[in-house]
Amino acid sequence: MNFTILGTLEILREDRTCTPKAPKVLQVLAMLLLRANHPVPMGVLIRELWGDHPPKSAVTTVQTYVCQLRKAVERADATTEVPGLLVTRSSGYLLRVAPEQLDALEFQRLLIEGRRLLEEGHPDPASRRLGEALDLWSGPCLAHVPRGPLIGSHAVRLEEQRLHAQELRIRAEFLLGRERESICELRSLVMEYPLNEWFHGQLIRALNGAGRRDEALTSYRSLRLALSEELGLEPSRELQSLHQEVLGESPV
């Protein structure tokens, strides 16, 4: 049995989905997976589900949601040797998940390994590990799951790690001399993150290095316009210096 949160939240067994449908039950499942193998207190679940205004029946209602979730998990888990995956603790609940069962745990393992390889001067295996990590993502974290304050903060953290993995992979590809091969990916990234100056800078470098000077200048103009319209800012001094290099001028 596997769980996915790097995209749509799903419980999968042999490519068959066993995911509950009720939105609140999905929220409970998401919270337990985000804190996999760690107890999640009842108060944390209540805050996630209702914020600062829980109903009087909050504890009983959470217990009902957990009961529904436990049945779904037990139906999905056909093994008899493994003890209960969803267990009750004195202060709340804990979902037992092996690292290979949850895509987020596997992503973090690959990210750490890829970063270490890059720091040790091995860009080729680093790029492969980081590519494997990014391939685990199928869309926005916990797509279609209602987000309270806690799920929202955890999802932002995972999205930031995804962004970091993308940056590290681009660095590795550039160290391998694959700037030209990175252009398509960088174009997608600047469309997804139109105010990210680092991605724009790498795209400008790659285009200019490939002899596509006009496209590099167009990319800079697009960034400058977006920053001006959205934030009222000019590109950083580093980007301005890069722009001058593309123009064939000496950086200030």
Backbone as a ProteinNet text record, in pm:
[ID]
protein_1_A
[PRIMARY]
MNFTILGTLEILREDRTCTPKAPKVLQVLAMLLLRANHPVPMGVLIRELWGDHPPKSAVTTVQTYVCQLRKAVERADATTEVPGLLVTRSSGYLLRVAPEQLDALEFQRLLIEGRRLLEEGHPDPASRRLGEALDLWSGPCLAHVPRGPLIGSHAVRLEEQRLHAQELRIRAEFLLGRERESICELRSLVMEYPLNEWFHGQLIRALNGAGRRDEALTSYRSLRLALSEELGLEPSRELQSLHQEVLGESPV
[TERTIARY]
84.9	0	88.1	51.1	127	34.6	97.3	25.7	94.3	15.7	71.3	12.8	101	56.7	121.5	218.3	285.8	205.6	86.6	-13.9	-146.9	-223.7	-351.1	-326.7	-399.3	-390.3	-460.6	-384.5	-442.2	-385.5	-469.5	-424.8	-430.9	-318.6	-310.5	-267.9	-334.2	-291.6	-299.6	-181.8	-174.1	-245.3	-211.4	-265.4	-415.6	-473.1	-615.9	-629.4	-710	-726.5	-828.5	-793.5	-881.9	-904.5	-898.7	-900.8	-1041.7	-1058.9	-1189.9	-1231	-1358.9	-1409.9	-1444	-1485.5	-1531.9	-1419.6	-1443.5	-1338.5	-1272.4	-1350	-1292.6	-1207.4	-1248.9	-1169.1	-1037.3	-1042.8	-920.6	-826.6	-883.1	-799.9	-728.7	-801.7	-740.5	-629.2	-655.7	-554.7	-432.1	-454.7	-342.9	-257.6	-322.1	-248.5	-165.9	-222.6	-150.1	-32.3	-48.2	60.7	170.8	133.6	234.3	318.9	260.4	332.2	348.8	372	380.9	481.2	440	522.9	544.4	468.2	470.1	325.8	302.8	166.8	114.8	-9	-76.1	-181.5	-162.4	-257.2	-396.9	-494.6	-633.7	-651.2	-586.2	-599.8	-550.3	-446.5	-393.6	-495.5	-557.1	-658.7	-779.4	-820.1	-934.7	-902.4	-782.8	-746.2	-741.2	-688.9	-681.9	-820.9	-912.9	-1046.2	-1135.1	-1123.1	-1216.9	-1151.1	-1020.4	-954.1	-978.7	-1007.6	-1027.8	-1173.7	-1258.6	-1401.1	-1454.3	-1402.8	-1450.2	-1588.5	-1666.8	-1797.4	-1779.2	-1882.8	-1875.8	-1852	-1896.1	-1882.2	-1751	-1652.8	-1531.3	-1459.9	-1440	-1365.5	-1438.3	-1568	-1646.1	-1644.9	-1653.7	-1655.1	-1522	-1410	-1278.1	-1267.1	-1314.3	-1310.9	-1388.5	-1500.2	-1578.6	-1499.8	-1434.8	-1353.9	-1240.4	-1175.7	-1065	-1115.7	-1232.2	-1292.1	-1316	-1369.3	-1391.7	-1259.2	-1158.9	-1027.7	-962.5	-975.4	-917.2	-977.7	-1107.6	-1171.8	-1118.7	-1098.1	-1046.1	-904.5	-822.2	-684.2	-679.3	-761.3	-761.4	-812.2	-908.5	-955.7	-844.3	-765.3	-657.9	-542.4	-519.1	-407.5	-453.5	-416.3	-462.6	-370.7	-257.8	-164.3	-215.8	-178.1	-217.4	-97.5	25.7	144.1	175.6	137.8	172.6	70.2	115.5	20.3	-54.4	-155.6	-238.5	-158.1	-191.9	-120.4	-163.6	-291.1	-343.8	-376	-298.6	-310	-344.1	-409.3	-446.2	-336.1	-301.1	-206.1	-278.2	-213.6	-280.4	-328.5	-252.6	-288.5	-350.1	-354.4	-406.4	-390.2	-340.1	-331.9	-198.5	-158.5	-32	-54.7	-1.7	-9.7	129.3	144	272.6	292.4	401.4	429.3	578	611.4	750.5	793.7	921.7	967.2	927.4	933.8	901.9	751.8	669.4	524.6	469	544.4	494.4	584.6	527.8	609	686.2	630.9	700.1	827.8	823.4	943.2	1049.5	1006	1100	1159.3	1077.5	1125.3	1233.4	1209.2	1306.5	1436	1427.3	1548.8	1631	1564.8	1635.1	1691.1	1617.9	1665.7	1793.6	1793.6	1912.4	2031	2006.4	2114	2166.1	2074.3	2116.3	2196.7	2154.5	2227.5	2367	2376.3	2506.7	2599.3	2548.8	2631.5	2680.6	2594	2633.3	2740.7	2724.3	2823.1	2957.7	2955.1	3078.6	3141.8	3080.9	3139.2	3104.1	2984.8	2940.5	2809	2814.4	2690.2	2606	2670.3	2592	2498.1	2548.1	2453.7	2361.6	2409.7	2323.3	2203.9	2227.1	2117.7	2017.9	2068	1977.9	1891.4	1952.7	1876.5	1772.3	1811.1	1717.7	1605.9	1637.4	1533.9	1433.8	1484.9	1395.7	1305.9	1362.3	1283.6	1171.6	1204	1104.4	998.7	1034.6	938.2	827.1	847.8	745.5	628.9	650.3	544.7	454.2	322.7	225.3	139.2	166.1	88.1	111.6	31.5	45.3	25.8	100.5	93.3	-48.3	-96.1	-228.1	-339.6	-332.2	-436.6	-572.8	-672.7	-813	-842.8	-741.9	-767.9	-794.6	-905.1	-927.8	-810.2	-769	-650.7	-687.2	-660	-664.1	-527.2	-504.6	-377.8	-256.4	-271.6	-157.2	-119.4	-217.9	-189	-128.9	-182	-130.7	17.5	59.2	199.6	289.7	243.6	322.1	334.9	226.7	229.5	326.5	328.1	421.6	565.4	593.4	728.7	769.9	679.5	711.5	729.8	646.6	660.9	795.4	841.3	972.2	1083.5	1068.7	1167.5	1168.9	1052	1045.4	1120.6	1100	1168.4	1319.9	1362.1	1504.7	1561.9	1487.3	1533.2	1547.6	1454.6	1463.4	1587.6	1615.9	1734.6	1862.3	1869.6	1988.1	2007.5	1897.7	1910.1	1960.3	1912	1961.1	2110.2	2152.5	2295.9	2377.3	2328.3	2399.1	2407.7	2298	2296.2	2393.6	2402	2494.5	2639.2	2668.8	2803.7	2842.9	2745	2769.1	2772.4	2758.4	2761.3	2634.8	2523.1	2396.8	2303.8	2360.7	2278.1	2172.5	2214.7	2121.2	2005.4	2036.8	1932.6	1837	1877.7	1795.8	1698.7	1709.4	1629.6	1480.1	1435.3	1292.2	1240.4	1315	1274	1272.3	1373.1	1378.5	1264	1225.8	1110.3	984.4	966.1	849.8	857	976.6	992.3	965.8	1010.3	985.2	837.7	768.6	624.2	553	601.9	541.7	577.8	700.9	747.8	795.2	701.9	739.7	820.9	825.3	902.1	1031.4	1062.8	1184.2	1303.3	1386.1	1497.4	1604.7	1621.5	1726.8	1695.3	1571.6	1534.4	1548	1504.8	1520.1	1667.1	1751.5	1893.5	1954.9	1917.7	1972.1	1921.1	1795.1	1741.6	1815	1839.4	1911.6	2051.9	2119.6	2254.3	2250.4	2152.8	2144.6	2115.5	2021.9	1988	2105.6	2171.8	2286.3	2399.2	2423	2527.2	2496.9	2366.8	2326.6	2321.3	2366.1	2365	2229.3	2137	2000.9	1987	2069.5	2081.2	1949.6	1875.7	1749.9	1649.6	1646.3	1555.5	1598.7	1729.5	1780.4	1738.5	1748.4	1708.1	1557.6	1480.9	1335.9	1300.2	1371.4	1347	1374.7	1481.1	1512	1403.1	1357.7	1252.8	1123.9	1092.6	972.3	982.1	1099	1119.4	1108.6	1173.1	1170.8	1028.3	949.3	810.7	729.7	747	671.7	705.8	833.7	874.7	819.5	820.2	769.8	620	545.8	399.9	352.6	418.3	372.6	426.8	553.4	618.8	672.2	671.7	728.3	879.2	946.1	1090.1	1160.4	1291.1	1377.9	1447.8	1497.6	1575.5	1696.4	1745.9	1861.9	1984.2	2085.5	2209.2	2274.8	2264.4	2321.4	2254.8	2121.7	2049.6	2079.2	2091.6	2124.8	2263.2	2359.4	2493.4	2490.3	2409.2	2394.7	2336.1	2238.4	2177.7	2283.6	2370	2475.4	2572.7	2600.8	2688.6	2627.3	2496.7	2430.3	2434.2	2422	2429.6	2571.3	2669	2808.3	2873.5	2814.5	2870.3	2942.5	3031.4	3101.3	3010.5	2995.2	2912.1	2960.8	2863.8	2899.8	2958.8
-119	0	123.5	222.3	346.3	466.2	577.9	703.6	811.4	897.3	1009.7	1140.4	1239.2	1375.1	1480.4	1439.5	1533.3	1545.4	1597.7	1603.8	1570.1	1483.6	1440.9	1346	1365.9	1276.4	1145	1035.2	905.2	796.3	696.2	568.4	469.2	406.4	317.6	177.8	79.5	-59.2	-128.4	-168.6	-234.1	-151.3	-21.7	73.7	96.4	51.1	75.3	175.4	277.9	380.8	337.8	361.6	330.6	455.7	571.3	699.4	737.1	779.6	828.5	951.6	978.3	1091.2	1213.3	1190.9	1302.1	1403.5	1532.1	1633.9	1638.1	1629.5	1636.7	1514.1	1398.7	1277.4	1290.1	1349.7	1374	1467.5	1569.1	1660	1586.5	1499.1	1421.4	1333	1265.6	1180.8	1262.2	1378.4	1462.8	1503.6	1540.4	1581.9	1466.9	1347.2	1230.8	1194.6	1210.1	1180	1285.1	1408.7	1514.5	1496	1429.4	1399.2	1248.6	1180.5	1034.4	984.6	881.9	817.6	904.5	1011.7	1096.4	1115.3	1112.2	1132.7	1271.3	1276.7	1404.3	1425.2	1522.3	1542.6	1577.8	1542.2	1574.2	1723.8	1805.8	1950.9	2002.3	1938.9	1978.6	1948.5	1831.8	1795.6	1888.5	1921.7	2012.2	2149.7	2198.4	2331.1	2330.4	2223.6	2214.7	2212.5	2141.1	2124.3	2247.2	2316.4	2424.9	2555.6	2561.1	2684.2	2717.4	2842.7	2889.2	2878.5	2819.1	2812.5	2669.6	2574.1	2436.1	2419.7	2325.8	2298.2	2224.8	2221.5	2151.7	2002.4	1950.7	1807	1775.1	1865.2	1849.7	1717.3	1683	1560.6	1437.8	1430.4	1316.5	1309.9	1425.5	1428.8	1382.1	1425.9	1380	1228.6	1176.5	1031.3	957.2	1015	955.1	956.4	1069.1	1078.1	976.4	961.9	867.1	724.3	695.8	562.8	533.4	630.6	612.3	592.1	668.2	657.8	523.3	478.8	350.1	236.3	240.8	137.9	140.2	260.3	271.5	216.5	248.8	200.9	50.2	-2.3	-147.2	-223.8	-165	-230.6	-234.9	-127.3	-119.7	-211.4	-234	-315.6	-460.3	-542.6	-681.5	-772.7	-718.4	-803.3	-827.2	-938.5	-970.9	-968.7	-970.8	-973.2	-837	-731.3	-596.2	-547.5	-489.3	-436.2	-316.2	-271.6	-162.3	-42.3	12.3	128.9	256.6	266	385.3	348.1	402.8	363	484.1	456.3	560.5	576.4	701	733.2	811.7	828.1	894	1033.4	1102.7	1241.4	1257.5	1150.3	1165.2	1037.8	1052.4	939.3	940.9	821.3	806.5	713	753.6	670.2	615.9	483.1	419	404.8	460.8	456.8	430.4	329.8	306.7	413.4	451.5	558.9	536.7	411.3	384.9	387.1	395.8	398.8	538	640.1	777.8	857.9	915.5	986.2	1103.3	1171.9	1286	1243	1129	1079.1	1036.7	973.8	933.8	1056.6	1158.7	1282.9	1346.6	1355.1	1417.5	1338.1	1205.2	1122.8	1151.3	1154.2	1179	1320.2	1417.7	1555.8	1566.1	1506.1	1510.5	1443.5	1328.7	1257.2	1337	1395.9	1476	1597.6	1664.8	1782.6	1742.8	1629.6	1584.3	1554.1	1484.7	1451.6	1577.8	1677.3	1801.7	1873.6	1878.3	1943.5	1872.1	1740.2	1662.4	1663.1	1737.4	1750.5	1639.8	1581.2	1474.6	1515.7	1607	1662.1	1561.9	1462	1368	1282.8	1210.1	1135.7	1227.6	1347.5	1443	1479.8	1505.8	1540.6	1427.3	1302.6	1188.1	1174.4	1186.9	1175.7	1285.7	1406.2	1518.7	1504.7	1450.5	1423.4	1320.3	1215.2	1114.5	1177	1266.5	1333.1	1416.3	1492.3	1579.4	1499.4	1382.3	1298.1	1246.8	1250.9	1205.9	1303.8	1426.7	1528.4	1515.2	1517.3	1511.8	1637.8	1733.8	1857.8	1928.2	2029.7	2099.8	2004.4	2028.2	1941.5	1935.3	1812.9	1788.6	1858	1843	1899.2	1843.9	1930.9	1897.2	1869.4	1884.1	1866.1	2002.4	2018.5	2145.5	2176.4	2303.3	2340.2	2431.2	2383	2467.4	2529.1	2595.4	2666	2574	2452.1	2364.2	2290.7	2236.6	2172.9	2274.9	2394.8	2499.5	2526.2	2536	2564.9	2447.7	2325	2207.7	2199.5	2228.7	2222.9	2325.7	2445.3	2549.4	2502	2435.9	2385.8	2284.2	2193.2	2094.2	2159.1	2258.6	2328.5	2401.4	2455.6	2521.1	2419.4	2299.8	2195.3	2153.2	2151	2120	2225.9	2352	2461.9	2449.1	2413.6	2395.7	2281.6	2172.1	2059.9	2100.5	2183.7	2229.5	2315.3	2402.9	2487.5	2403.7	2306.5	2221.6	2141.1	2093.9	2015.2	2101.3	2223.8	2314.5	2340.9	2362	2383.6	2262.6	2143.3	2022.9	2013	2042.7	2035.8	2136.8	2255.8	2356.3	2312.5	2251.9	2202.8	2094.1	2021.7	1917.1	1971.1	2103.3	2164.4	2144.2	2124	2097.2	2218.8	2337.6	2458.3	2455.8	2418.6	2417.3	2320.7	2203.3	2104.8	2150.4	2249.3	2297.6	2407.7	2456.9	2572.9	2545.2	2430.9	2399.2	2395.8	2328.7	2321.7	2459.9	2541.3	2675.5	2763.3	2746.9	2822.8	2788.2	2659.7	2618	2676.2	2678	2726.8	2877.2	2954.8	3098.9	3130.5	3043.7	3062.5	3029.7	2926.6	2887.5	2984.7	3038.5	3132.5	3260.4	3343.1	3457.8	3565.3	3564.8	3665.4	3607.9	3485	3422	3464.4	3552.5	3607.7	3502.9	3405.7	3306	3222.7	3175.5	3097.3	3180.7	3306	3394	3409.7	3427.9	3445.2	3324.2	3203.6	3083.1	3067.3	3105.3	3098	3195.2	3316.2	3415.1	3365.1	3306.5	3252.4	3139	3049.7	2935.6	2981.5	3074.4	3123.8	3195.9	3279.3	3353.6	3258.6	3156	3059	2977	2962.7	2888	2975.7	3101.9	3193.4	3254.1	3246.8	3299.7	3429.9	3526.7	3652.7	3729.2	3730	3804.1	3747.1	3613.6	3550.4	3577.8	3583.6	3615.8	3757	3850.6	3988.4	3998.5	3921.6	3919.7	3866.1	3764.1	3708.2	3811.2	3887	3991.8	4098.5	4140.3	4242	4191.4	4065.5	4008	4010.1	3974.2	3977.8	4120.8	4212.8	4353	4406.5	4373.7	4419.3	4357.1	4227.2	4159.2	4216.6	4239.6	4295.3	4435.9	4514.1	4651.6	4653.8	4571.4	4572.6	4511.5	4402.6	4330.3	4388.5	4433.1	4474.3	4616.2	4679.6	4813.3	4813.6	4705.5	4691.2	4672.9	4699.9	4669.7	4536.7	4468.7	4347	4374.5	4271.5	4285.3	4331.2	4379.9	4424.7	4309.8	4189.5	4073.6	4052.8	4064.2	4047.6	4162.5	4282.9	4397	4380.7	4328.9	4303.6	4195.4	4092.8	3987.1	4043	4132.2	4197.5	4272.9	4343.3	4417.9	4323	4209.2	4111.9	4061.9	4034.9	3987.5	4094.9	4219	4329.8	4351.7	4287.3	4304.8	4423.2	4473	4587	4537.8	4619.4	4584.8	4609.2	4512.1	4533.3	4650.1	4723.4	4837.9	4787.2
0	0	0	-79.1	-89.3	-71.4	-31.2	-11.9	-96.1	-157.9	-233.7	-181.5	-164.5	-130	-219.8	-302.5	-392.1	-521.1	-505	-610.3	-545.9	-609.2	-551.3	-434	-324.8	-209.9	-243.6	-232.9	-264.8	-174.5	-148.2	-92.3	-207.5	-237.6	-353.3	-310.5	-367.3	-350.2	-485.7	-535.1	-666.1	-772.6	-774.7	-873.2	-859	-749.2	-724.5	-611.7	-633.6	-531.7	-427	-300.2	-188	-104.4	-169.2	-98.8	-54.7	70.6	114	33.1	28.8	-49.6	36.6	161.8	245.7	269	243.9	256.7	394.1	501.8	635.9	666.6	618.1	637.3	561.4	442.4	366.5	441.6	507.9	586	699	766.6	874.8	819	708.5	646.6	606.5	546.5	504.8	624.1	733.9	852.6	908.9	909.9	960.4	869.6	738	645.4	651.7	670.7	683.4	808.3	908	1032.4	1047.3	935.8	935.6	1038.6	1112.8	1215.8	1339.1	1349.9	1468.8	1516.5	1647.1	1697.8	1662.2	1619.6	1591.8	1700.8	1788.9	1899.4	1849.9	1930	1899.7	1876.4	1960.2	1945.6	1812.3	1757.5	1626.7	1517.3	1524.3	1424.8	1432.7	1554	1571.5	1513.4	1541.2	1488	1335.6	1279.3	1133.4	1071	1133.5	1076.1	1094.8	1209.3	1239.3	1284.5	1283.2	1323.4	1469.3	1496.8	1634.3	1679.5	1595.9	1630.6	1613.4	1691	1678.4	1739.3	1690.6	1751.1	1884	1963.9	2092.4	2073.9	1961.7	1933.8	1862.8	1867.4	1787.5	1814	1940.9	1974.2	1920.1	1943.5	1895.4	1742.3	1679.6	1533.3	1476.1	1535.6	1490.2	1506.7	1617.9	1639.3	1530.7	1488.3	1380.1	1249.4	1220.1	1098	1100.3	1215.1	1226.5	1209.6	1262.9	1246.8	1099.4	1025.3	881.7	808.3	848.5	784.8	816.4	940.3	978.2	895.3	872.4	791.3	648.2	594.2	457.3	448.8	547.8	548.9	565.9	655.1	678.3	556.7	484.8	362.4	258.1	253.9	154.8	189.4	320.5	364.3	380.7	286	288.2	368	418.6	491.8	632.1	689.2	826.3	920.5	860.5	944.9	1004.4	933.6	977.2	1078.8	1192.7	1289.2	1233.3	1306	1258.8	1214.6	1097	1045.6	1115.9	1147	1212.5	1357.3	1447.6	1587.8	1674.8	1785.6	1881.3	1984.5	2012.1	2116.6	2224.8	2339.9	2452.6	2417.2	2333.2	2300.5	2161.9	2083.4	1947.6	1866.6	1742.7	1650.6	1576.7	1531.5	1460.2	1341.9	1226	1105.6	1075.8	1083.7	1056.6	906.2	857.3	713.8	694.1	614.4	576.9	476.5	475.5	385.5	240.1	193.5	53.2	25.1	129.1	109.6	85.3	120.2	110.2	18.6	-87.6	-186.5	-126.7	-27.2	32.4	104.1	172.7	240.8	140	32.1	-73.3	-141.5	-164.9	-224.7	-137.6	-7.8	81.3	87.2	82.5	81	-44	-159.9	-285.5	-291.9	-237.5	-235.7	-153.2	-35	50.9	-18.1	-80.6	-149.2	-267.8	-345.4	-459.9	-419.1	-314.2	-265.5	-217.3	-146	-97.5	-214.2	-315.1	-430.9	-502.7	-512.4	-578.5	-498	-366.6	-280.1	-284.9	-308.5	-314.4	-453.4	-546.7	-679.6	-775.7	-762.4	-851.6	-918.8	-1014.2	-1071.5	-1149.2	-1213.3	-1294.2	-1209	-1107.9	-1022.7	-943.8	-910.6	-840.6	-926	-1054.5	-1144.8	-1155.6	-1160.2	-1170.4	-1045	-927.4	-803.2	-792.6	-826.9	-818.2	-921.1	-1037.2	-1137.2	-1087.8	-1021.1	-963.2	-856.3	-776.9	-672.9	-734.5	-838.1	-900.8	-976.6	-1025.6	-1097.6	-1006.3	-875.9	-781.3	-772.1	-818.8	-813.6	-935.1	-909.6	-1019.1	-1026	-937.7	-933.1	-801.6	-770.1	-642.5	-525	-419	-302.1	-246.1	-224	-165.3	-244.5	-374	-459.9	-420.9	-421.8	-394.2	-246.3	-158.6	-15	47	121.4	191.3	283.8	288.8	366.3	482.1	602	719.2	739	853	874.3	880.3	928.8	947.9	820.1	750.6	622.4	526.3	527.3	439.2	461.6	588.5	617.8	579.5	603.5	564.8	412.6	341.3	195.3	138.4	196.2	152	170	282.8	308.6	202	166.3	63.9	-73.4	-103.7	-231.4	-238.1	-125.6	-121.7	-144.8	-89.7	-112.9	-259.4	-321	-464.2	-544.5	-511.2	-579.3	-562.2	-440.3	-412.7	-497.1	-508.4	-590.2	-736.6	-785.7	-924.1	-946	-849.4	-860.6	-859.7	-768.5	-760.2	-888	-945	-1067.6	-1183.2	-1192.1	-1296.5	-1278	-1153.1	-1125.1	-1173.2	-1142.2	-1183	-1335.6	-1403.4	-1549.6	-1610.8	-1553.6	-1604.6	-1582.6	-1466.8	-1441.2	-1540.7	-1592.6	-1691.1	-1834.2	-1848.5	-1980.7	-2060.9	-1991.4	-2060.1	-2057.4	-2072.3	-2069.7	-2179.9	-2300.5	-2413.8	-2387.4	-2330	-2302.5	-2193	-2113.5	-2002.1	-2043	-2164.9	-2205.8	-2195.5	-2244.6	-2241.8	-2098.3	-2009.9	-1869.1	-1805.5	-1836	-1777.9	-1828.1	-1954	-2004.1	-1924.4	-1896.1	-1816.6	-1675.5	-1618.3	-1481.7	-1471.1	-1569.3	-1560.9	-1585.1	-1657.6	-1671.9	-1540.7	-1470.8	-1343.3	-1231.9	-1237.8	-1134.8	-1204.4	-1251.8	-1335.7	-1264.6	-1131	-1058	-1000.5	-1033.4	-981.4	-1067	-1012.5	-1089.3	-1118.5	-1028.1	-1050.6	-1173.8	-1186.4	-1304.3	-1431.4	-1426	-1543.2	-1579.7	-1477.6	-1503.9	-1572.2	-1526.1	-1588.7	-1731.4	-1755.1	-1891.1	-1982.8	-1934.7	-2015.1	-2048.1	-1948.9	-1971.9	-2075.5	-2059.4	-2150	-2293	-2308.8	-2442.5	-2505.9	-2428.5	-2481.7	-2519	-2434.4	-2464.3	-2587.9	-2620.4	-2739.6	-2864.1	-2850.7	-2964.1	-2993.2	-2899.2	-2918.3	-2839.6	-2879.5	-2805.9	-2801	-2911.4	-2914.4	-2815.2	-2803.2	-2707.7	-2564.5	-2542	-2408.3	-2368	-2460.8	-2431.9	-2409.7	-2486	-2467.1	-2329.3	-2285.1	-2152	-2044.2	-2060.7	-1961.7	-1959.7	-2077.4	-2083.3	-2017.4	-2038.1	-1976.8	-1824.9	-1772.4	-1627.4	-1576	-1643.9	-1598.4	-1595.4	-1697.5	-1702.1	-1589.4	-1565.1	-1459.5	-1322.5	-1295.8	-1167.2	-1148.1	-1254.8	-1246	-1221.1	-1294.2	-1281	-1150	-1106.3	-987.9	-858.1	-859.6	-734.5	-736.1	-852.8	-861.4	-844	-886.3	-867.5	-1000.6	-999.2	-1111.4	-1084.6	-1188.5	-1165.7	-1078.2	-1012.1	-924	-1003.4	-931.2	-996.1	-1072.8	-1019.4	-1088.8	-1223.7	-1226.9	-1354.4	-1449.5	-1396.8	-1481.7	-1543.2	-1463.7	-1516.3	-1624.1	-1601.4	-1701.3	-1830.7	-1815.9	-1932.4	-2013.7	-1941.9	-2011.7	-2081.7	-2021.1	-2084.1	-2215.7	-2212.8	-2333.6	-2442.5	-2400.6	-2497.1	-2549.7	-2483.5	-2525.7	-2459	-2351.8	-2279.6	-2155.1	-2102.6	-1978.8	-1862.2	-1769.2	-1650.5	-1568	-1510.2	-1426.1	-1295.3
[MASK]
++++++++++++++++++++++++++++++++++++++++++++++++++++++++++++++++++++++++++++++++++++++++++++++++++++++++++++++++++++++++++++++++++++++++++++++++++++++++++++++++++++++++++++++++++++++++++++++++++++++++++++++++++++++++++++++++++++++++++++++++++++++++++++

